[in-house]
Amino acid sequence: MIEIRHLRKEYEHSAPLKDVNAIINDGDVIAVIGPSGTGKTTLLNCMNLLDPPTSGQILLNGEDITEKGCDVSQVRRKMGMVFQSFNLFGHMTAIENVMYAPVKLLGLSRQEAYDRSVELLRMVGLAEKQLNYPDQMSGGQKQRVAIARALAMDPDIILFDEPTSALDPAMIGEVQAVIRELARQKKTMMIVTHEMQFAREIPNRVFYMDEGVIYEEGSPDEIFEHPKKEKTIRFMRRLKVLEIDIISHTFDFADAVNRIDQYCYKNRIPPKVSAKLQSVFEELCIQLLMSVLKDPAIHVTIEYDQPQEAIEMTVEYPGDFRIEKARNTLPYTVLTAKSESVVQETLPDESKSIIKVLIK
């Protein structure tokens, strides 16, 4: 068990950790989420003593590892670390990377370390890559070697710092599959991640960090579906809702498409629904409305209903232009073909109109 008491980390001009308190039980899998710059990575670095805390205590099985004279190397044997940038030794093969620490720090014979490393590489699906160097492997394969290397020390807990952030989307799944298997084996883990679907599915607990503290914690269902505190509620709403403003004819369409792509990816929106969304956005907002509005002031809200695998896109714009006037145009044809329904409303003062589009 790990207990964190009033942990604080200060730098010259900032204090990313102000008062962190937590208990981590054996077998816990904890996702640490929150906005950038709220101390998530700093917390892991302090726990592993890579960046010693300014004040507070970290108790590992009852021993205060922040006390002067604590054997740092012993602490790091008990807390494995997997970095977002892999940190493999480039001049060593995969199996040499995994063997290195057990031989140097645990005193295992090379044969014992080799046998254990072969077993671990097989567990992460890389038995056939044991003689490959890092530059001969994909990002996903390198990260799985890094996980095997951490496991080779048989740590009490593994700390993951954004383990998939440096990977292409196609490689993320293979790393998450390894972490999922470790969770099934009841390995204690703390995972800093921006992969929200992953944070919902794998952990039994979620820490939402903000203001230099663990602002709210609970089960994935409690944090993602029923958050109680104001900032958590706002953060979760931003995850589920994408807002785009079009305020001029020089609007950056490519940036908007990229934001839609990221939104769909983070929310695991099926590719067919994502493709329809992009088509509807382009035809309605760009090809249709921007062509008729002299001074565009278009506000787009996109909200995904995961259980229904449906998206509601609400478009608010000035004036009372009716899209039925464009009935015989290509944008209108594509819009209606790609959506389940298109409903238009005019606000009472007729200063603005709203179009709601349902996409499945």
Buried (B, 14 or more C-beta within 10 A) or exposed (E): BBBBBEBBBEEEEEBBBBBBEBEBEEEBBBBBBBBEEBBBBBBBBBBBBBBEBBEBBBBBEEEEBBEEEBEEEEBBBBBBBBBBEBEBEEEBBBBBBBBBBBBEBBEBEEEBBBEBBBBBBEBBBBBEBBEBBBEEBBBBBBBBBBBBBBBBBEBBBBBBBBBBEBBEEEBBEBBBBBBBEBBEEEBBBBBBBBBBBBBBBBBEBBBBBBEBBBBBBBBBEBBBEEBEEEBBEEBBEEBBEBEBEBEEEEBEBEEBEEBBBEBBBBBBBEEEBBBBBBBBBBBBBBBBBBEEBEEBBBBBBBBBEEEEBBBBBBBBBBBEBEBEEBEEBEBBEBBBEBBEEBEBEBEEEEEBBBBBBBBB
